[in-house]
Every structure is written in C-alpha cells, then in structure tokens.
Amino acid sequence: MGTQLSTPTAILLGSAMIAAAVYLGLRHGPAAVAPDARTAGAAPPVEAGPGASAAPAERAAAPAPAPQSARAVPRDEVARQAALALDAHRTTLMDRCYKPAIAAKPEPRAVKYVFNITFDAGGRQIARGLIEDQETARPEVTACLVAALPPVAIPAPGVNVRVDVPFSLP
C-alpha cells in the first residue's frame, strides 16, 4: 500500500517549496533583469588601473538633476497644503461630528488626531489613515470623521508623498 500525505503535510511541503523558489528567485533577480533603454547602448564598464581615479566614471553614471519644474515639492510643503485641505472641511466636520458629540457629552472638549495621507504625483489622495489621541479619544467623533471627510487633494507634488498632518477639533 502507498504512503499518503495528510492535507496539512502537503500544504507545509508546498509552502516550503514556494518559499525556496521565491527566495532563490529574489536572491538572483536583479542581475537577471535586462538593462533599460538608457544603458542599452552604453559602453561596458572599464576597470580603473591602480593609479586611476574612479570619480569621472561615477559622475558620468550619475543621473542629471531634474529641471526645477519637475522636482518634487518638499514634504513640509505637502504637509502644509494637506493641512489647508483638511481645514477647508473643518466647519462641516464641526457641525456634523463634533457639535452633536459635545451636546451629548461635554468632556473632553478637544479631540486630537493625526491624519496619515498619501498623495499621488498629481496631488490626489490615494491612502489615508487616522490616529486618535488616546487622552482625548471620542470614538463617535472619530467614526464620524472617517465617514464624513471626503478624499482631499492638493496641488500636484510631482511624486507620491506620504505626510502626517495634526488635526484637532474645535
């Protein structure tokens, strides 16, 4: 009679084989990648002699700086723009989320948050998280903010950028 593997044993063996294949594939992956169009016609690297300097070769290999108009906006500026975008919704959030909660239970008066927002190169929100300060936590206000705040947008930063933006009510 033949030996049969149990289902958990078969899953374990299969997982081990997949893990080994992924490990070996990633370990040797970058060397197997074809050169891109920028380096396809480039001359092969030349080894420097004992007295030669490698600095000119390094400068030639370094990418040219992007023109001023194509550079990314600094993260501090993106955070400032995101704070302004959140502030544009403050009145609505106060009326819809904060004031009803304060009317029902007056303490704590202030609620503090940190929004983690990721913007794409065009300035559109692609991800958002919300961290609630535990000292001033009001779960009903937090739930309302998550539901009531639409995606925010900023002027195009040129690259994807993630920022942390403090926000508080009132």
Chimera marker file (.cmm) of the C-alpha trace (Angstrom):
<marker_set name="trace">
<marker id="1" x="0.000" y="0.000" z="0.000" r="1" g="1" b="0" radius="0.5"/>
<marker id="2" x="1.320" y="3.521" z="-0.902" r="1" g="1" b="0" radius="0.5"/>
<marker id="3" x="2.078" y="6.258" z="1.538" r="1" g="1" b="0" radius="0.5"/>
<marker id="4" x="-0.343" y="9.169" z="1.507" r="1" g="1" b="0" radius="0.5"/>
<marker id="5" x="0.356" y="12.677" z="2.752" r="1" g="1" b="0" radius="0.5"/>
<marker id="6" x="-2.095" y="14.364" z="5.011" r="1" g="1" b="0" radius="0.5"/>
<marker id="7" x="-3.506" y="17.683" z="3.812" r="1" g="1" b="0" radius="0.5"/>
<marker id="8" x="-1.605" y="19.772" z="6.400" r="1" g="1" b="0" radius="0.5"/>
<marker id="9" x="1.667" y="17.998" z="5.497" r="1" g="1" b="0" radius="0.5"/>
<marker id="10" x="1.097" y="18.583" z="1.785" r="1" g="1" b="0" radius="0.5"/>
<marker id="11" x="0.373" y="22.269" z="2.416" r="1" g="1" b="0" radius="0.5"/>
<marker id="12" x="3.523" y="22.586" z="4.531" r="1" g="1" b="0" radius="0.5"/>
<marker id="13" x="5.707" y="20.933" z="1.894" r="1" g="1" b="0" radius="0.5"/>
<marker id="14" x="4.188" y="23.011" z="-0.889" r="1" g="1" b="0" radius="0.5"/>
<marker id="15" x="4.711" y="26.210" z="1.098" r="1" g="1" b="0" radius="0.5"/>
<marker id="16" x="8.339" y="25.304" z="1.736" r="1" g="1" b="0" radius="0.5"/>
<marker id="17" x="8.918" y="24.700" z="-1.980" r="1" g="1" b="0" radius="0.5"/>
<marker id="18" x="7.299" y="28.027" z="-2.912" r="1" g="1" b="0" radius="0.5"/>
<marker id="19" x="9.305" y="29.876" z="-0.235" r="1" g="1" b="0" radius="0.5"/>
<marker id="20" x="12.558" y="28.362" z="-1.510" r="1" g="1" b="0" radius="0.5"/>
<marker id="21" x="11.693" y="29.298" z="-5.106" r="1" g="1" b="0" radius="0.5"/>
<marker id="22" x="10.840" y="32.880" z="-4.129" r="1" g="1" b="0" radius="0.5"/>
<marker id="23" x="13.993" y="33.198" z="-2.037" r="1" g="1" b="0" radius="0.5"/>
<marker id="24" x="16.238" y="31.903" z="-4.809" r="1" g="1" b="0" radius="0.5"/>
<marker id="25" x="14.429" y="33.983" z="-7.428" r="1" g="1" b="0" radius="0.5"/>
<marker id="26" x="14.738" y="37.202" z="-5.447" r="1" g="1" b="0" radius="0.5"/>
<marker id="27" x="18.302" y="36.453" z="-4.484" r="1" g="1" b="0" radius="0.5"/>
<marker id="28" x="19.390" y="36.359" z="-8.107" r="1" g="1" b="0" radius="0.5"/>
<marker id="29" x="16.613" y="38.520" z="-9.601" r="1" g="1" b="0" radius="0.5"/>
<marker id="30" x="18.225" y="41.945" z="-10.129" r="1" g="1" b="0" radius="0.5"/>
<marker id="31" x="21.182" y="40.503" z="-12.075" r="1" g="1" b="0" radius="0.5"/>
<marker id="32" x="18.790" y="38.762" z="-14.456" r="1" g="1" b="0" radius="0.5"/>
<marker id="33" x="16.934" y="41.979" z="-15.308" r="1" g="1" b="0" radius="0.5"/>
<marker id="34" x="17.626" y="43.332" z="-18.784" r="1" g="1" b="0" radius="0.5"/>
<marker id="35" x="19.263" y="46.770" z="-18.937" r="1" g="1" b="0" radius="0.5"/>
<marker id="36" x="16.907" y="49.637" z="-19.591" r="1" g="1" b="0" radius="0.5"/>
<marker id="37" x="16.942" y="51.783" z="-22.726" r="1" g="1" b="0" radius="0.5"/>
<marker id="38" x="19.250" y="54.388" z="-21.183" r="1" g="1" b="0" radius="0.5"/>
<marker id="39" x="22.091" y="51.899" z="-20.659" r="1" g="1" b="0" radius="0.5"/>
<marker id="40" x="21.430" y="49.563" z="-23.596" r="1" g="1" b="0" radius="0.5"/>
<marker id="41" x="23.866" y="51.418" z="-25.867" r="1" g="1" b="0" radius="0.5"/>
<marker id="42" x="26.372" y="52.349" z="-23.184" r="1" g="1" b="0" radius="0.5"/>
<marker id="43" x="29.918" y="51.057" z="-23.299" r="1" g="1" b="0" radius="0.5"/>
<marker id="44" x="30.797" y="48.275" z="-20.879" r="1" g="1" b="0" radius="0.5"/>
<marker id="45" x="32.432" y="49.402" z="-17.637" r="1" g="1" b="0" radius="0.5"/>
<marker id="46" x="36.208" y="49.805" z="-17.766" r="1" g="1" b="0" radius="0.5"/>
<marker id="47" x="38.281" y="48.769" z="-14.811" r="1" g="1" b="0" radius="0.5"/>
<marker id="48" x="40.467" y="51.522" z="-13.461" r="1" g="1" b="0" radius="0.5"/>
<marker id="49" x="44.179" y="50.931" z="-13.148" r="1" g="1" b="0" radius="0.5"/>
<marker id="50" x="45.995" y="51.199" z="-9.823" r="1" g="1" b="0" radius="0.5"/>
<marker id="51" x="46.666" y="54.945" z="-10.143" r="1" g="1" b="0" radius="0.5"/>
<marker id="52" x="43.439" y="55.938" z="-11.937" r="1" g="1" b="0" radius="0.5"/>
<marker id="53" x="40.601" y="57.810" z="-10.302" r="1" g="1" b="0" radius="0.5"/>
<marker id="54" x="37.069" y="56.418" z="-10.492" r="1" g="1" b="0" radius="0.5"/>
<marker id="55" x="35.444" y="59.835" z="-9.932" r="1" g="1" b="0" radius="0.5"/>
<marker id="56" x="34.896" y="60.712" z="-13.648" r="1" g="1" b="0" radius="0.5"/>
<marker id="57" x="33.160" y="57.372" z="-14.229" r="1" g="1" b="0" radius="0.5"/>
<marker id="58" x="30.940" y="57.901" z="-11.193" r="1" g="1" b="0" radius="0.5"/>
<marker id="59" x="29.990" y="61.397" z="-12.366" r="1" g="1" b="0" radius="0.5"/>
<marker id="60" x="29.137" y="60.068" z="-15.832" r="1" g="1" b="0" radius="0.5"/>
<marker id="61" x="26.917" y="57.357" z="-14.337" r="1" g="1" b="0" radius="0.5"/>
<marker id="62" x="25.032" y="59.737" z="-12.019" r="1" g="1" b="0" radius="0.5"/>
<marker id="63" x="21.674" y="60.878" z="-13.386" r="1" g="1" b="0" radius="0.5"/>
<marker id="64" x="21.383" y="64.520" z="-14.331" r="1" g="1" b="0" radius="0.5"/>
<marker id="65" x="19.377" y="66.623" z="-11.853" r="1" g="1" b="0" radius="0.5"/>
<marker id="66" x="15.763" y="67.171" z="-12.818" r="1" g="1" b="0" radius="0.5"/>
<marker id="67" x="14.753" y="70.584" z="-14.090" r="1" g="1" b="0" radius="0.5"/>
<marker id="68" x="13.333" y="72.878" z="-11.388" r="1" g="1" b="0" radius="0.5"/>
<marker id="69" x="9.749" y="72.495" z="-12.667" r="1" g="1" b="0" radius="0.5"/>
<marker id="70" x="9.919" y="68.683" z="-12.491" r="1" g="1" b="0" radius="0.5"/>
<marker id="71" x="11.327" y="68.455" z="-8.959" r="1" g="1" b="0" radius="0.5"/>
<marker id="72" x="9.143" y="67.159" z="-6.185" r="1" g="1" b="0" radius="0.5"/>
<marker id="73" x="7.637" y="69.560" z="-3.686" r="1" g="1" b="0" radius="0.5"/>
<marker id="74" x="9.294" y="69.256" z="-0.243" r="1" g="1" b="0" radius="0.5"/>
<marker id="75" x="7.435" y="67.086" z="2.273" r="1" g="1" b="0" radius="0.5"/>
<marker id="76" x="6.928" y="70.057" z="4.639" r="1" g="1" b="0" radius="0.5"/>
<marker id="77" x="5.151" y="71.977" z="1.879" r="1" g="1" b="0" radius="0.5"/>
<marker id="78" x="2.963" y="68.948" z="1.076" r="1" g="1" b="0" radius="0.5"/>
<marker id="79" x="2.053" y="68.665" z="4.782" r="1" g="1" b="0" radius="0.5"/>
<marker id="80" x="1.161" y="72.371" z="4.872" r="1" g="1" b="0" radius="0.5"/>
<marker id="81" x="-1.032" y="72.013" z="1.780" r="1" g="1" b="0" radius="0.5"/>
<marker id="82" x="-2.693" y="68.916" z="3.250" r="1" g="1" b="0" radius="0.5"/>
<marker id="83" x="-3.425" y="70.815" z="6.484" r="1" g="1" b="0" radius="0.5"/>
<marker id="84" x="-5.070" y="73.572" z="4.437" r="1" g="1" b="0" radius="0.5"/>
<marker id="85" x="-7.126" y="70.974" z="2.546" r="1" g="1" b="0" radius="0.5"/>
<marker id="86" x="-8.302" y="69.447" z="5.850" r="1" g="1" b="0" radius="0.5"/>
<marker id="87" x="-9.089" y="72.895" z="7.284" r="1" g="1" b="0" radius="0.5"/>
<marker id="88" x="-11.358" y="73.558" z="4.302" r="1" g="1" b="0" radius="0.5"/>
<marker id="89" x="-13.655" y="70.837" z="5.728" r="1" g="1" b="0" radius="0.5"/>
<marker id="90" x="-13.416" y="71.973" z="9.371" r="1" g="1" b="0" radius="0.5"/>
<marker id="91" x="-16.799" y="73.766" z="9.512" r="1" g="1" b="0" radius="0.5"/>
<marker id="92" x="-18.643" y="70.789" z="8.043" r="1" g="1" b="0" radius="0.5"/>
<marker id="93" x="-16.879" y="68.364" z="10.385" r="1" g="1" b="0" radius="0.5"/>
<marker id="94" x="-17.600" y="70.589" z="13.396" r="1" g="1" b="0" radius="0.5"/>
<marker id="95" x="-21.330" y="70.760" z="12.561" r="1" g="1" b="0" radius="0.5"/>
<marker id="96" x="-21.729" y="67.116" z="11.596" r="1" g="1" b="0" radius="0.5"/>
<marker id="97" x="-19.401" y="65.310" z="14.018" r="1" g="1" b="0" radius="0.5"/>
<marker id="98" x="-18.118" y="67.460" z="16.874" r="1" g="1" b="0" radius="0.5"/>
<marker id="99" x="-21.111" y="69.546" z="17.978" r="1" g="1" b="0" radius="0.5"/>
<marker id="100" x="-23.553" y="66.606" z="18.356" r="1" g="1" b="0" radius="0.5"/>
<marker id="101" x="-20.951" y="64.696" z="20.411" r="1" g="1" b="0" radius="0.5"/>
<marker id="102" x="-20.282" y="67.692" z="22.691" r="1" g="1" b="0" radius="0.5"/>
<marker id="103" x="-24.006" y="68.245" z="23.175" r="1" g="1" b="0" radius="0.5"/>
<marker id="104" x="-24.405" y="64.646" z="24.330" r="1" g="1" b="0" radius="0.5"/>
<marker id="105" x="-21.248" y="64.520" z="26.485" r="1" g="1" b="0" radius="0.5"/>
<marker id="106" x="-19.301" y="67.748" z="27.120" r="1" g="1" b="0" radius="0.5"/>
<marker id="107" x="-15.953" y="66.220" z="28.151" r="1" g="1" b="0" radius="0.5"/>
<marker id="108" x="-13.340" y="66.001" z="26.790" r="1" g="1" b="0" radius="0.5"/>
<marker id="109" x="-13.785" y="69.286" z="24.921" r="1" g="1" b="0" radius="0.5"/>
<marker id="110" x="-10.937" y="68.916" z="22.423" r="1" g="1" b="0" radius="0.5"/>
<marker id="111" x="-10.215" y="65.937" z="20.203" r="1" g="1" b="0" radius="0.5"/>
<marker id="112" x="-6.799" y="65.470" z="18.623" r="1" g="1" b="0" radius="0.5"/>
<marker id="113" x="-5.818" y="63.369" z="15.624" r="1" g="1" b="0" radius="0.5"/>
<marker id="114" x="-3.009" y="62.793" z="13.189" r="1" g="1" b="0" radius="0.5"/>
<marker id="115" x="-4.006" y="62.077" z="9.591" r="1" g="1" b="0" radius="0.5"/>
<marker id="116" x="-1.582" y="59.928" z="7.594" r="1" g="1" b="0" radius="0.5"/>
<marker id="117" x="-2.273" y="60.880" z="3.990" r="1" g="1" b="0" radius="0.5"/>
<marker id="118" x="-0.555" y="59.651" z="0.834" r="1" g="1" b="0" radius="0.5"/>
<marker id="119" x="-0.893" y="61.741" z="-2.313" r="1" g="1" b="0" radius="0.5"/>
<marker id="120" x="-0.052" y="60.671" z="-5.842" r="1" g="1" b="0" radius="0.5"/>
<marker id="121" x="2.106" y="62.793" z="-8.141" r="1" g="1" b="0" radius="0.5"/>
<marker id="122" x="-0.995" y="64.682" z="-9.281" r="1" g="1" b="0" radius="0.5"/>
<marker id="123" x="-1.995" y="65.662" z="-5.730" r="1" g="1" b="0" radius="0.5"/>
<marker id="124" x="-4.909" y="63.237" z="-5.349" r="1" g="1" b="0" radius="0.5"/>
<marker id="125" x="-5.294" y="61.306" z="-2.096" r="1" g="1" b="0" radius="0.5"/>
<marker id="126" x="-4.534" y="57.628" z="-2.633" r="1" g="1" b="0" radius="0.5"/>
<marker id="127" x="-4.490" y="56.499" z="1.004" r="1" g="1" b="0" radius="0.5"/>
<marker id="128" x="-5.498" y="57.913" z="4.356" r="1" g="1" b="0" radius="0.5"/>
<marker id="129" x="-5.245" y="56.758" z="7.944" r="1" g="1" b="0" radius="0.5"/>
<marker id="130" x="-6.306" y="58.370" z="11.188" r="1" g="1" b="0" radius="0.5"/>
<marker id="131" x="-4.572" y="58.153" z="14.555" r="1" g="1" b="0" radius="0.5"/>
<marker id="132" x="-6.635" y="59.216" z="17.543" r="1" g="1" b="0" radius="0.5"/>
<marker id="133" x="-5.008" y="60.718" z="20.637" r="1" g="1" b="0" radius="0.5"/>
<marker id="134" x="-5.903" y="58.360" z="23.496" r="1" g="1" b="0" radius="0.5"/>
<marker id="135" x="-6.115" y="61.167" z="26.081" r="1" g="1" b="0" radius="0.5"/>
<marker id="136" x="-8.886" y="62.956" z="24.164" r="1" g="1" b="0" radius="0.5"/>
<marker id="137" x="-10.494" y="59.936" z="22.498" r="1" g="1" b="0" radius="0.5"/>
<marker id="138" x="-14.114" y="60.246" z="21.393" r="1" g="1" b="0" radius="0.5"/>
<marker id="139" x="-14.921" y="57.171" z="19.269" r="1" g="1" b="0" radius="0.5"/>
<marker id="140" x="-18.184" y="58.659" z="17.986" r="1" g="1" b="0" radius="0.5"/>
<marker id="141" x="-16.355" y="61.718" z="16.612" r="1" g="1" b="0" radius="0.5"/>
<marker id="142" x="-13.630" y="59.550" z="15.083" r="1" g="1" b="0" radius="0.5"/>
<marker id="143" x="-16.153" y="57.310" z="13.325" r="1" g="1" b="0" radius="0.5"/>
<marker id="144" x="-17.986" y="60.367" z="12.014" r="1" g="1" b="0" radius="0.5"/>
<marker id="145" x="-14.752" y="61.963" z="10.723" r="1" g="1" b="0" radius="0.5"/>
<marker id="146" x="-13.832" y="58.804" z="8.852" r="1" g="1" b="0" radius="0.5"/>
<marker id="147" x="-17.271" y="58.688" z="7.204" r="1" g="1" b="0" radius="0.5"/>
<marker id="148" x="-17.785" y="62.419" z="6.604" r="1" g="1" b="0" radius="0.5"/>
<marker id="149" x="-14.392" y="63.568" z="5.313" r="1" g="1" b="0" radius="0.5"/>
<marker id="150" x="-14.139" y="63.191" z="1.530" r="1" g="1" b="0" radius="0.5"/>
<marker id="151" x="-10.800" y="62.487" z="-0.151" r="1" g="1" b="0" radius="0.5"/>
<marker id="152" x="-8.640" y="65.608" z="-0.074" r="1" g="1" b="0" radius="0.5"/>
<marker id="153" x="-6.492" y="66.977" z="-2.881" r="1" g="1" b="0" radius="0.5"/>
<marker id="154" x="-3.504" y="69.313" z="-3.030" r="1" g="1" b="0" radius="0.5"/>
<marker id="155" x="-1.535" y="70.959" z="-5.829" r="1" g="1" b="0" radius="0.5"/>
<marker id="156" x="0.499" y="68.323" z="-7.705" r="1" g="1" b="0" radius="0.5"/>
<marker id="157" x="3.689" y="67.487" z="-5.758" r="1" g="1" b="0" radius="0.5"/>
<marker id="158" x="5.293" y="65.657" z="-8.708" r="1" g="1" b="0" radius="0.5"/>
<marker id="159" x="5.844" y="62.354" z="-6.851" r="1" g="1" b="0" radius="0.5"/>
<marker id="160" x="3.912" y="60.177" z="-4.426" r="1" g="1" b="0" radius="0.5"/>
<marker id="161" x="4.245" y="61.645" z="-0.934" r="1" g="1" b="0" radius="0.5"/>
<marker id="162" x="3.062" y="60.442" z="2.499" r="1" g="1" b="0" radius="0.5"/>
<marker id="163" x="2.629" y="63.034" z="5.227" r="1" g="1" b="0" radius="0.5"/>
<marker id="164" x="1.413" y="63.154" z="8.826" r="1" g="1" b="0" radius="0.5"/>
<marker id="165" x="-0.923" y="66.065" z="9.496" r="1" g="1" b="0" radius="0.5"/>
<marker id="166" x="-2.059" y="67.025" z="13.026" r="1" g="1" b="0" radius="0.5"/>
<marker id="167" x="-5.756" y="67.912" z="13.226" r="1" g="1" b="0" radius="0.5"/>
<marker id="168" x="-7.921" y="68.854" z="16.182" r="1" g="1" b="0" radius="0.5"/>
<marker id="169" x="-11.459" y="69.949" z="16.943" r="1" g="1" b="0" radius="0.5"/>
<marker id="170" x="-12.606" y="72.516" z="17.969" r="1" g="1" b="0" radius="0.5"/>
<link id1="1" id2="2" r="1" g="1" b="0" radius="0.2"/>
<link id1="2" id2="3" r="1" g="1" b="0" radius="0.2"/>
<link id1="3" id2="4" r="1" g="1" b="0" radius="0.2"/>
<link id1="4" id2="5" r="1" g="1" b="0" radius="0.2"/>
<link id1="5" id2="6" r="1" g="1" b="0" radius="0.2"/>
<link id1="6" id2="7" r="1" g="1" b="0" radius="0.2"/>
<link id1="7" id2="8" r="1" g="1" b="0" radius="0.2"/>
<link id1="8" id2="9" r="1" g="1" b="0" radius="0.2"/>
<link id1="9" id2="10" r="1" g="1" b="0" radius="0.2"/>
<link id1="10" id2="11" r="1" g="1" b="0" radius="0.2"/>
<link id1="11" id2="12" r="1" g="1" b="0" radius="0.2"/>
<link id1="12" id2="13" r="1" g="1" b="0" radius="0.2"/>
<link id1="13" id2="14" r="1" g="1" b="0" radius="0.2"/>
<link id1="14" id2="15" r="1" g="1" b="0" radius="0.2"/>
<link id1="15" id2="16" r="1" g="1" b="0" radius="0.2"/>
<link id1="16" id2="17" r="1" g="1" b="0" radius="0.2"/>
<link id1="17" id2="18" r="1" g="1" b="0" radius="0.2"/>
<link id1="18" id2="19" r="1" g="1" b="0" radius="0.2"/>
<link id1="19" id2="20" r="1" g="1" b="0" radius="0.2"/>
<link id1="20" id2="21" r="1" g="1" b="0" radius="0.2"/>
<link id1="21" id2="22" r="1" g="1" b="0" radius="0.2"/>
<link id1="22" id2="23" r="1" g="1" b="0" radius="0.2"/>
<link id1="23" id2="24" r="1" g="1" b="0" radius="0.2"/>
<link id1="24" id2="25" r="1" g="1" b="0" radius="0.2"/>
<link id1="25" id2="26" r="1" g="1" b="0" radius="0.2"/>
<link id1="26" id2="27" r="1" g="1" b="0" radius="0.2"/>
<link id1="27" id2="28" r="1" g="1" b="0" radius="0.2"/>
<link id1="28" id2="29" r="1" g="1" b="0" radius="0.2"/>
<link id1="29" id2="30" r="1" g="1" b="0" radius="0.2"/>
<link id1="30" id2="31" r="1" g="1" b="0" radius="0.2"/>
<link id1="31" id2="32" r="1" g="1" b="0" radius="0.2"/>
<link id1="32" id2="33" r="1" g="1" b="0" radius="0.2"/>
<link id1="33" id2="34" r="1" g="1" b="0" radius="0.2"/>
<link id1="34" id2="35" r="1" g="1" b="0" radius="0.2"/>
<link id1="35" id2="36" r="1" g="1" b="0" radius="0.2"/>
<link id1="36" id2="37" r="1" g="1" b="0" radius="0.2"/>
<link id1="37" id2="38" r="1" g="1" b="0" radius="0.2"/>
<link id1="38" id2="39" r="1" g="1" b="0" radius="0.2"/>
<link id1="39" id2="40" r="1" g="1" b="0" radius="0.2"/>
<link id1="40" id2="41" r="1" g="1" b="0" radius="0.2"/>
<link id1="41" id2="42" r="1" g="1" b="0" radius="0.2"/>
<link id1="42" id2="43" r="1" g="1" b="0" radius="0.2"/>
<link id1="43" id2="44" r="1" g="1" b="0" radius="0.2"/>
<link id1="44" id2="45" r="1" g="1" b="0" radius="0.2"/>
<link id1="45" id2="46" r="1" g="1" b="0" radius="0.2"/>
<link id1="46" id2="47" r="1" g="1" b="0" radius="0.2"/>
<link id1="47" id2="48" r="1" g="1" b="0" radius="0.2"/>
<link id1="48" id2="49" r="1" g="1" b="0" radius="0.2"/>
<link id1="49" id2="50" r="1" g="1" b="0" radius="0.2"/>
<link id1="50" id2="51" r="1" g="1" b="0" radius="0.2"/>
<link id1="51" id2="52" r="1" g="1" b="0" radius="0.2"/>
<link id1="52" id2="53" r="1" g="1" b="0" radius="0.2"/>
<link id1="53" id2="54" r="1" g="1" b="0" radius="0.2"/>
<link id1="54" id2="55" r="1" g="1" b="0" radius="0.2"/>
<link id1="55" id2="56" r="1" g="1" b="0" radius="0.2"/>
<link id1="56" id2="57" r="1" g="1" b="0" radius="0.2"/>
<link id1="57" id2="58" r="1" g="1" b="0" radius="0.2"/>
<link id1="58" id2="59" r="1" g="1" b="0" radius="0.2"/>
<link id1="59" id2="60" r="1" g="1" b="0" radius="0.2"/>
<link id1="60" id2="61" r="1" g="1" b="0" radius="0.2"/>
<link id1="61" id2="62" r="1" g="1" b="0" radius="0.2"/>
<link id1="62" id2="63" r="1" g="1" b="0" radius="0.2"/>
<link id1="63" id2="64" r="1" g="1" b="0" radius="0.2"/>
<link id1="64" id2="65" r="1" g="1" b="0" radius="0.2"/>
<link id1="65" id2="66" r="1" g="1" b="0" radius="0.2"/>
<link id1="66" id2="67" r="1" g="1" b="0" radius="0.2"/>
<link id1="67" id2="68" r="1" g="1" b="0" radius="0.2"/>
<link id1="68" id2="69" r="1" g="1" b="0" radius="0.2"/>
<link id1="69" id2="70" r="1" g="1" b="0" radius="0.2"/>
<link id1="70" id2="71" r="1" g="1" b="0" radius="0.2"/>
<link id1="71" id2="72" r="1" g="1" b="0" radius="0.2"/>
<link id1="72" id2="73" r="1" g="1" b="0" radius="0.2"/>
<link id1="73" id2="74" r="1" g="1" b="0" radius="0.2"/>
<link id1="74" id2="75" r="1" g="1" b="0" radius="0.2"/>
<link id1="75" id2="76" r="1" g="1" b="0" radius="0.2"/>
<link id1="76" id2="77" r="1" g="1" b="0" radius="0.2"/>
<link id1="77" id2="78" r="1" g="1" b="0" radius="0.2"/>
<link id1="78" id2="79" r="1" g="1" b="0" radius="0.2"/>
<link id1="79" id2="80" r="1" g="1" b="0" radius="0.2"/>
<link id1="80" id2="81" r="1" g="1" b="0" radius="0.2"/>
<link id1="81" id2="82" r="1" g="1" b="0" radius="0.2"/>
<link id1="82" id2="83" r="1" g="1" b="0" radius="0.2"/>
<link id1="83" id2="84" r="1" g="1" b="0" radius="0.2"/>
<link id1="84" id2="85" r="1" g="1" b="0" radius="0.2"/>
<link id1="85" id2="86" r="1" g="1" b="0" radius="0.2"/>
<link id1="86" id2="87" r="1" g="1" b="0" radius="0.2"/>
<link id1="87" id2="88" r="1" g="1" b="0" radius="0.2"/>
<link id1="88" id2="89" r="1" g="1" b="0" radius="0.2"/>
<link id1="89" id2="90" r="1" g="1" b="0" radius="0.2"/>
<link id1="90" id2="91" r="1" g="1" b="0" radius="0.2"/>
<link id1="91" id2="92" r="1" g="1" b="0" radius="0.2"/>
<link id1="92" id2="93" r="1" g="1" b="0" radius="0.2"/>
<link id1="93" id2="94" r="1" g="1" b="0" radius="0.2"/>
<link id1="94" id2="95" r="1" g="1" b="0" radius="0.2"/>
<link id1="95" id2="96" r="1" g="1" b="0" radius="0.2"/>
<link id1="96" id2="97" r="1" g="1" b="0" radius="0.2"/>
<link id1="97" id2="98" r="1" g="1" b="0" radius="0.2"/>
<link id1="98" id2="99" r="1" g="1" b="0" radius="0.2"/>
<link id1="99" id2="100" r="1" g="1" b="0" radius="0.2"/>
<link id1="100" id2="101" r="1" g="1" b="0" radius="0.2"/>
<link id1="101" id2="102" r="1" g="1" b="0" radius="0.2"/>
<link id1="102" id2="103" r="1" g="1" b="0" radius="0.2"/>
<link id1="103" id2="104" r="1" g="1" b="0" radius="0.2"/>
<link id1="104" id2="105" r="1" g="1" b="0" radius="0.2"/>
<link id1="105" id2="106" r="1" g="1" b="0" radius="0.2"/>
<link id1="106" id2="107" r="1" g="1" b="0" radius="0.2"/>
<link id1="107" id2="108" r="1" g="1" b="0" radius="0.2"/>
<link id1="108" id2="109" r="1" g="1" b="0" radius="0.2"/>
<link id1="109" id2="110" r="1" g="1" b="0" radius="0.2"/>
<link id1="110" id2="111" r="1" g="1" b="0" radius="0.2"/>
<link id1="111" id2="112" r="1" g="1" b="0" radius="0.2"/>
<link id1="112" id2="113" r="1" g="1" b="0" radius="0.2"/>
<link id1="113" id2="114" r="1" g="1" b="0" radius="0.2"/>
<link id1="114" id2="115" r="1" g="1" b="0" radius="0.2"/>
<link id1="115" id2="116" r="1" g="1" b="0" radius="0.2"/>
<link id1="116" id2="117" r="1" g="1" b="0" radius="0.2"/>
<link id1="117" id2="118" r="1" g="1" b="0" radius="0.2"/>
<link id1="118" id2="119" r="1" g="1" b="0" radius="0.2"/>
<link id1="119" id2="120" r="1" g="1" b="0" radius="0.2"/>
<link id1="120" id2="121" r="1" g="1" b="0" radius="0.2"/>
<link id1="121" id2="122" r="1" g="1" b="0" radius="0.2"/>
<link id1="122" id2="123" r="1" g="1" b="0" radius="0.2"/>
<link id1="123" id2="124" r="1" g="1" b="0" radius="0.2"/>
<link id1="124" id2="125" r="1" g="1" b="0" radius="0.2"/>
<link id1="125" id2="126" r="1" g="1" b="0" radius="0.2"/>
<link id1="126" id2="127" r="1" g="1" b="0" radius="0.2"/>
<link id1="127" id2="128" r="1" g="1" b="0" radius="0.2"/>
<link id1="128" id2="129" r="1" g="1" b="0" radius="0.2"/>
<link id1="129" id2="130" r="1" g="1" b="0" radius="0.2"/>
<link id1="130" id2="131" r="1" g="1" b="0" radius="0.2"/>
<link id1="131" id2="132" r="1" g="1" b="0" radius="0.2"/>
<link id1="132" id2="133" r="1" g="1" b="0" radius="0.2"/>
<link id1="133" id2="134" r="1" g="1" b="0" radius="0.2"/>
<link id1="134" id2="135" r="1" g="1" b="0" radius="0.2"/>
<link id1="135" id2="136" r="1" g="1" b="0" radius="0.2"/>
<link id1="136" id2="137" r="1" g="1" b="0" radius="0.2"/>
<link id1="137" id2="138" r="1" g="1" b="0" radius="0.2"/>
<link id1="138" id2="139" r="1" g="1" b="0" radius="0.2"/>
<link id1="139" id2="140" r="1" g="1" b="0" radius="0.2"/>
<link id1="140" id2="141" r="1" g="1" b="0" radius="0.2"/>
<link id1="141" id2="142" r="1" g="1" b="0" radius="0.2"/>
<link id1="142" id2="143" r="1" g="1" b="0" radius="0.2"/>
<link id1="143" id2="144" r="1" g="1" b="0" radius="0.2"/>
<link id1="144" id2="145" r="1" g="1" b="0" radius="0.2"/>
<link id1="145" id2="146" r="1" g="1" b="0" radius="0.2"/>
<link id1="146" id2="147" r="1" g="1" b="0" radius="0.2"/>
<link id1="147" id2="148" r="1" g="1" b="0" radius="0.2"/>
<link id1="148" id2="149" r="1" g="1" b="0" radius="0.2"/>
<link id1="149" id2="150" r="1" g="1" b="0" radius="0.2"/>
<link id1="150" id2="151" r="1" g="1" b="0" radius="0.2"/>
<link id1="151" id2="152" r="1" g="1" b="0" radius="0.2"/>
<link id1="152" id2="153" r="1" g="1" b="0" radius="0.2"/>
<link id1="153" id2="154" r="1" g="1" b="0" radius="0.2"/>
<link id1="154" id2="155" r="1" g="1" b="0" radius="0.2"/>
<link id1="155" id2="156" r="1" g="1" b="0" radius="0.2"/>
<link id1="156" id2="157" r="1" g="1" b="0" radius="0.2"/>
<link id1="157" id2="158" r="1" g="1" b="0" radius="0.2"/>
<link id1="158" id2="159" r="1" g="1" b="0" radius="0.2"/>
<link id1="159" id2="160" r="1" g="1" b="0" radius="0.2"/>
<link id1="160" id2="161" r="1" g="1" b="0" radius="0.2"/>
<link id1="161" id2="162" r="1" g="1" b="0" radius="0.2"/>
<link id1="162" id2="163" r="1" g="1" b="0" radius="0.2"/>
<link id1="163" id2="164" r="1" g="1" b="0" radius="0.2"/>
<link id1="164" id2="165" r="1" g="1" b="0" radius="0.2"/>
<link id1="165" id2="166" r="1" g="1" b="0" radius="0.2"/>
<link id1="166" id2="167" r="1" g="1" b="0" radius="0.2"/>
<link id1="167" id2="168" r="1" g="1" b="0" radius="0.2"/>
<link id1="168" id2="169" r="1" g="1" b="0" radius="0.2"/>
<link id1="169" id2="170" r="1" g="1" b="0" radius="0.2"/>
</marker_set>
